[in-house]
Amino acid sequence: THTDPAAFAHADPAAFALADPAAGSRTAGAAPFPQRAAARDAGPRNPPAAAPERGNLTVGAAKAGALLDRQLTLARTRAHSTALQALGSSRFHAIADKVAVLASEVPLAKTAGTTDLRPLATAAQDRLADAVTALPLVVAGHPYNSAALVHGLSPDTVPHPQDAPWHQVRLLLRLHRYAREAVSGPKGNAVVDLRLLAAGQALNRHRDASEASAAAAQAARTPRIAPATAYALGVLHADQRHEVEAARFAFQQAWQKETVGAS
C-alpha cells in the first residue's frame, strides 16, 4: 500500500506515538525541554521583598531627641528664673536670717539630751510599713508583668496616679533610714541598713524612670510632629515604663529581704 507523507502532518501526535513506540518516546522526551527553559526564563514568581527603610527611624530618633532637649531646656530655664526670683524676695531673706540665728543659738530644751527618740523612730517605721502594705507588691514580684506599661498608656496629660504611692514610699523610706541613724548612730545594724539602701536606690530609679516616661509622653503630644518622631517617643516611653516595672521588682526583692533581716 502507498502511504501519503502529507497525512503525517495532520495526524494526532498521541496516535502517532502509540503507532510507533520509539518515535513516541523520542517525542515525549523532547517536549518538556522547551517548557523547562521557558520556566527558567520567566524568573521567580515571588520576588524578594525590599529591605525595610531604616532612615526614617534614625531621623525620627534624632528629631525626638532634639524635641526633648528643647522642652527640658525650656523647663529648666523657667525653673531657674523662678528660683532666682525666690532668692531675691524679702521672704527668702527673712528665712535665711532665722536659719542663721538658729545655727548660732540652737533652742534646745534642758531635757533634749535625755529625750528618747525611739518612739519617734518607731512611728516613722510604722508609717513606712503602712505605705508599703498599700503597694501592689504581689504584682511587682512577678517580672515582666507589664502592669506599669499598660496603666501608663493614658491619653491624659496628668501623670498616672499609680506612681504616686511609690513616690510617697520613697520619701517615707528615707525618713525611716534617717530615724534609724539618729537612734542607733552611724554604726548601727549594717546588714539591714544596706538592704534599706538597696530599696531606696530602686525607688530612686523608679522616680527617674517615671519622670522620663512622663517627659516622653508630653513631648509626643506636641502638635504636628512627624510620625517617625512620634514613634521614637513612643518607644522611649515604653522603655521607661519597663524600667519603672523593673525598679518595682527590685524594690520588692529588697524589701522582702529587709523584712526578714529585721524580724
C-alpha positions in Angstrom: 0.0 0.0 0.0 1.0 3.6 -0.6 1.1 6.0 2.3 0.7 9.7 1.7 3.5 11.6 3.6 1.2 14.7 3.9 -1.1 12.6 6.1 1.5 12.6 8.9 1.3 16.4 9.1 -2.3 16.2 10.2 -2.1 13.1 12.3 -2.7 13.1 16.1 0.7 13.1 17.9 -0.7 10.8 20.6 -1.9 8.3 18.0 1.4 8.6 16.2 3.2 7.8 19.5 1.1 4.7 20.0 1.7 3.5 16.5 5.5 3.9 16.8 6.7 3.5 20.4 10.3 4.5 19.5 9.1 7.7 17.9 6.6 8.3 20.8 9.4 8.0 23.4 11.6 10.5 21.5 8.7 12.9 21.1 7.7 12.6 24.8 11.3 13.2 25.9 11.8 16.2 23.7 8.7 18.1 24.5 9.4 19.1 28.2 12.8 20.8 27.4 11.4 23.9 25.8 8.8 24.2 28.7 11.6 24.0 31.4 13.6 26.6 29.6 10.6 28.9 29.4 10.0 28.3 33.2 13.6 29.3 33.9 13.4 32.4 31.7 10.2 33.5 33.4 12.1 34.2 36.7 10.8 33.7 40.3 7.1 34.0 40.9 7.6 35.8 44.3 10.4 38.3 44.1 12.1 39.0 47.5 10.6 41.9 49.4 12.6 45.1 49.6 14.6 45.7 52.7 12.8 48.0 55.2 13.8 51.6 55.3 15.7 52.4 58.5 16.5 56.0 57.6 13.1 57.3 58.7 13.6 55.6 62.1 17.0 57.2 62.5 15.8 60.6 61.6 12.8 60.2 63.9 15.0 59.3 66.9 17.2 62.3 66.2 14.2 64.6 66.0 12.7 63.1 69.1 16.0 63.8 71.0 16.1 67.4 69.8 12.5 67.9 70.8 13.1 66.5 74.3 16.2 68.6 74.6 14.3 71.8 73.7 11.4 71.1 76.1 13.6 70.1 79.0 15.9 73.1 78.5 12.9 75.4 78.4 11.6 73.8 81.7 15.0 74.2 83.3 15.2 77.8 82.3 11.8 78.6 83.7 12.6 76.8 87.0 15.9 78.7 87.2 14.2 82.0 86.7 11.6 81.1 89.4 14.4 80.2 91.8 16.2 83.4 91.2 13.1 85.4 91.8 12.5 83.5 95.1 16.1 84.1 96.2 15.7 87.8 95.7 12.4 88.1 97.6 12.1 89.5 101.1 10.6 86.3 102.3 13.7 84.3 101.5 15.9 86.8 103.2 13.7 86.6 106.4 14.0 82.8 106.3 17.8 83.0 105.8 18.1 85.3 108.8 16.2 82.9 111.0 18.3 80.0 109.9 21.5 81.9 110.7 20.1 82.6 114.2 19.2 79.0 114.8 22.7 77.9 113.7 24.3 80.1 116.3 21.7 79.8 119.1 20.1 76.4 119.0 16.9 76.5 121.1 17.3 73.1 122.8 15.4 72.3 126.0 17.2 71.1 129.1 15.9 67.6 128.6 16.9 67.4 125.0 20.0 65.3 125.7 17.9 62.7 127.6 14.9 62.6 125.3 14.1 59.1 124.0 14.0 59.2 120.2 12.9 55.6 119.8 9.2 56.3 119.8 9.6 58.8 117.0 11.7 56.3 115.0 9.0 53.6 115.6 6.3 56.0 114.4 8.3 56.6 111.2 8.8 52.9 110.7 5.0 52.3 111.2 4.2 54.9 108.6 6.5 53.3 106.1 5.1 49.8 106.8 1.6 51.0 106.2 2.5 52.7 103.0 4.4 49.6 101.7 1.4 47.5 102.6 -0.8 49.5 100.3 1.6 48.9 97.3 0.8 46.0 94.8 3.9 44.0 95.8 2.3 40.8 94.7 2.1 42.1 91.1 5.5 43.8 91.4 7.0 40.4 92.5 6.4 39.0 89.0 9.0 40.2 86.5 7.7 41.4 83.1 4.1 41.7 84.3 3.6 44.8 82.1 1.4 46.5 84.8 3.4 49.7 84.7 3.3 49.8 80.9 -0.4 49.1 80.5 -1.5 51.6 83.1 0.9 54.1 81.8 -0.7 54.3 78.4 -3.2 57.1 79.1 -4.2 60.0 76.9 -4.5 62.2 79.9 -1.8 64.8 80.4 -1.8 64.3 84.2 0.7 61.5 85.3 -1.0 58.2 86.1 -1.8 58.0 89.9 -0.2 54.6 90.2 3.2 56.2 90.6 2.3 58.5 93.4 2.2 55.8 96.2 5.7 54.6 95.2 7.0 58.2 95.4 5.5 58.5 98.8 7.1 55.3 100.0 10.4 56.6 98.7 10.1 59.7 101.0 9.0 57.6 104.0 11.8 55.2 103.4 14.4 58.0 103.5 12.7 59.3 106.7 12.9 55.9 108.3 16.5 55.5 107.4 17.4 58.8 108.9 15.4 57.9 112.1 17.4 54.7 112.4 20.7 56.6 112.1 19.6 59.1 114.7 18.7 56.3 117.2 21.4 53.7 116.6 24.1 56.0 115.3 26.1 55.7 112.1 27.4 52.2 113.2 24.0 50.6 113.6 22.8 47.4 112.0 24.9 47.5 108.8 23.1 44.5 107.2 19.6 45.9 107.5 20.9 49.4 106.5 22.5 48.1 103.3 19.2 46.5 102.4 17.4 49.7 103.1 19.8 51.5 100.9 19.1 48.9 98.1 15.4 49.5 98.4 16.0 53.3 98.3 18.1 53.0 95.2 15.4 51.0 93.5 12.8 53.7 94.3 15.2 56.4 93.0 15.4 54.5 89.7 11.6 54.3 89.8 11.3 58.1 90.3 13.7 58.8 87.5 12.1 56.4 85.0 8.6 57.7 85.9 9.6 61.3 85.2 11.4 60.3 82.0 8.3 58.5 80.7 6.1 61.5 81.6 8.5 63.7 79.6 8.4 61.4 76.6 4.6 61.3 76.7 4.4 65.1 77.0 6.7 65.5 74.0 4.6 63.1 72.0 1.6 65.3 72.5 3.3 68.1 70.6 1.1 69.1 67.6 2.1 68.4 64.0 5.1 66.2 64.7 6.3 63.7 62.2 5.1 60.1 62.5 8.6 58.8 62.9 9.3 61.3 65.7 6.1 60.2 67.5 7.1 56.6 67.0 10.5 57.2 68.6 8.9 58.9 71.5 6.5 56.0 72.0 9.4 53.6 72.0 11.2 55.7 74.6 8.0 55.9 76.7 7.6 52.2 76.7 11.2 51.6 77.6 11.0 53.9 80.6 7.7 52.3 81.8 9.5 48.9 81.6 12.3 50.5 83.7 9.6 51.5 86.2 8.4 47.9 86.3 12.0 46.7 86.8 12.5 49.2 89.7 9.4 48.0 91.4 10.5 44.4 91.1 13.9 45.3 92.6 12.3 47.2 95.5 10.0 44.2 96.2 13.0 41.9 96.4 15.0 44.3 98.6 12.0 44.9 100.9 11.3 41.3 101.4 15.0 40.7 102.4 14.8 43.7 104.7 11.7 42.4 106.4 13.3 39.0 107.0 16.5 40.6 108.4 14.7 42.9 110.7 12.4 40.2 112.2 
